[in-house]
Amino acid sequence: MATERIVVIDFGAQYNQLIARRVREAGVYSELLPCTAPLERIRGGGLSGIILSGGPDSAYWDNARGCEAGVFTLGVPVLGICYGMQYIAAQFGGEVREAPVREFGKTAIRYAQHPLFAGITADSVWMTHNDSVTKVPEGFTAIASTDNCPVAAFACDEKRIYGIQFHAEVTHTPQGAKIFENFLSLCGCARSYSVEGLADKLIADVRAQVGSGRVIGALSGGVDSSVASVLVHRAIGDQLTCIFVDHGLLRENEAREVVGFYRDTLNLNLIAVDARERFLQKLAGVTEPERKRKIIGEEFIRVFEEEAKKLGGADYLLQGTIYPDVIESGSAGSAVIKSHHNVGGLPKDVGFKGLIEPLRMLFKDEVRALGEHLGIAHELVWRQPFPGPGLAVRVLGDITEEKLHILRRSDAILREEIQNAGLSEAIWQYFTVFTGIRSVGVMGDLRTYDYAIGVRAVTSTDAMTVEWAEIPYPVLRRISERIIAEVPHVNRVVYDITSKPPGTIEWE
Ligand code: XMP
């Protein structure tokens, strides 16, 4: 699909996915790979350039993160950002030291004449670093400076290796996008990747595969199944029927919003099944996490089969599988940590001719861009991932209506505050957990003995590994105050500061 490709090597900074996104916005397909990725995977097809990301390590540590040395000899330009730049300096015999004056935030900068900065008129950038390059490696020259950082950018034009100390990927760096465009020009990219072209191609593929057949799909309201459904609907119209199952474990207002949006706004052929009672009955008294997951998975399949039968069957089953799902399903033989239930677990033996998986090659980011292009509302496209078993895996122990109510209310408050703080797109997932723990507190001079709500918020690129999100204290404070004031029977809020591994994102 991609004739030009930029690989971003992930050295562990929180928002590295933004770099890949900026590159794609500038017209070249880009993907983020872990710094441990083998050279073969980096080289892939159509490699045009490499970006080394920021990260929390110091380049002079013995065990500092690194990547395959071969990235510098693949014959494509390399751009290092922050730690990425320091890493380059260390690799080529320069010197990196703790900066005498650290720089955090908006910082005035002076650029030398260099193609990397062509057409840039803005004179400030976003800095956040403890270390800096104190000696430029041989063959390199400094091409930007700030008052406290003499080497704010460097270049070795002969080797086509560049480094910037600041973060061009964040919107706080004015004209940061231009720097990526300039880098892509240095890579010789034609910059022809566009979401329009991608959508047209995927739609044509679906038409060719399905012909006049009928397609059925489960719509969860999540990003992937939504984008897949809208795309296929664009391709084959009412030959597609979607089934949405409300299992009673959705977030506040979710069922109403999802059904309203897809049926009324996008005119999808949608069957909404109210199966709340059925699921909650089956789950009554069940406390064991795996048992809960199994019950929900099985019940989901049963409901889906019943509805499919009512429709008189279909030729194809639509699935919203995306590329990370494909990678994960390749790891057969690994231990079962959790039985994941999602649309991927639907019955394949109900007589379908085949599967339709239009998003199979795409990363979440692209799925989102595609969704926006297809006219799906921004809020929906940027929804955080939500597990198939829903709130069942966020209520520890047995599930009751009262616990679900407490969880829904606290979760709605958290989501509102994260939204207000402008963090919703920077954090991969954020939700509350009904811990089931009761503890003593004091409210209005009286003793309370009520529930503790857990707050979970993580950053990630693929949900395989995550860091807990560094939500600013004032935002955390407001979340806690509001949950305790507004949600009955909650007197304590705790913040989960566990990364994955060793934790998982969901508590069950
Ligand atoms: P864990 O908790 O395993 O979650 O770190 C990784 C990601 O998967 C989501 N998740 C699920 N998604 N069906 C799904 O479709 C499931 O059964 C399921 N369980 C967890 C979780 O929200 C996170 O994004």
Residues whose N, C-alpha, C, O or C-beta is under 5 A from the ligand:
A	BS01	XMP	S339 H340 H341 N342 P385 F386 P387 G388 P389 A463 T504 I505 E506
